[in-house]
Amino acid sequence: MSLIIQIQTIAYTFLFGIVISLLFNLLYKILFTKKIIINFITNFLFMFIMSSLYFYYLLIVNDGVIHIYLLFIFLISFFLYNRIFRKIRWVG
């Protein structure tokens, strides 16, 4: 894998972590309800759709190769967004 493809993949992973965190915060009220079945279905669909989009991109760019540093970058961007913008969660 060339350096340019690695940089693109790292940048996409970082941005995708931020986007997932943003969508998670925006859809918090829908994803977490008091009904267990609806809660399970919405969370499953959200994660299935988001992970499918991410792996589809990886399949196109670098033949679906997943490196451990991509997981770390994703987690860092997810938690960084939540740490900086934690007051955005509209629960009301």
N, C-alpha and C positions, 0 to 999 in steps of 0.2 A: 504494500500500500504506500503510495507516495505521500510526501509531506503535505502537499496541498489538500489531498483528500482527507488526511488526518485532521488538519486545521479546520476544514469545512465541517467535518463530523463533530469535532469538539465544539465549534461555535453553534451548530445546530442543536446539539445536546444541551448546551447551556441555555439557549433560547427556549427550547422545548420544555425544560424544567421550569422556567419562569412562566411560560404559557399555561402549563398544567397547574401550577400553583395558583395563577390568576383565575383560571376557570374553576378550580376547586373552591376558591374563596367566593366566587360569584354564584356558584351553584350549591353552596353549602346547605341552604335551606331545602333544596330539592333532594340532595343526596342523603341527607340525614333527617328522616322523619321518625315518628313514634311507632309506625308500623314496621315490624321486622321484615316482612316479605318485600314491601316496596323499597325499604332501605337496602336490602340485599340486591334486588334487581337493578336499581338505579346505580349503585356503586359498581356492580359487575359490568353494566353497560358502559359506564364512564371509563373504567379502566381498560376494558376491552377495546373500545374505540381509540383511546389515546395510545395504548401500546401498539395497536395495529398501524396507526399512522406513523409512529416512530420506527417500527421495524420495517415498514414499507420503504421509508426513506433510506434506512440502512441497507436494505436490499438493493435499491437503485444505485446508491453512491459507492458502497464498498462491499458489495456481494454479501451483505448480511452478517459481516464479521462484527462481533460484539466484544469489546475489550473491557477489562475491569476498570480502567480509568474513565470510561464513559459512564459507568454506573456512579463512580465517585463524583464526577462533574455534574451529573444529573441531580444527585442528592444535595450537593453543595448549592446549586442554583435554586433548587426547590426550597431549601431551608433559608437561604439568603433572602429570597423574595419574601418568605413568611416573616422573617425577622425584621426586615425593613418596612414592609407594608402590612403588618399584622392588624392594623386598625381598619383595613378595608372590608373585612368580613362583615357583611350586612346581615345581621341577625336582628330581626325586629318584629 
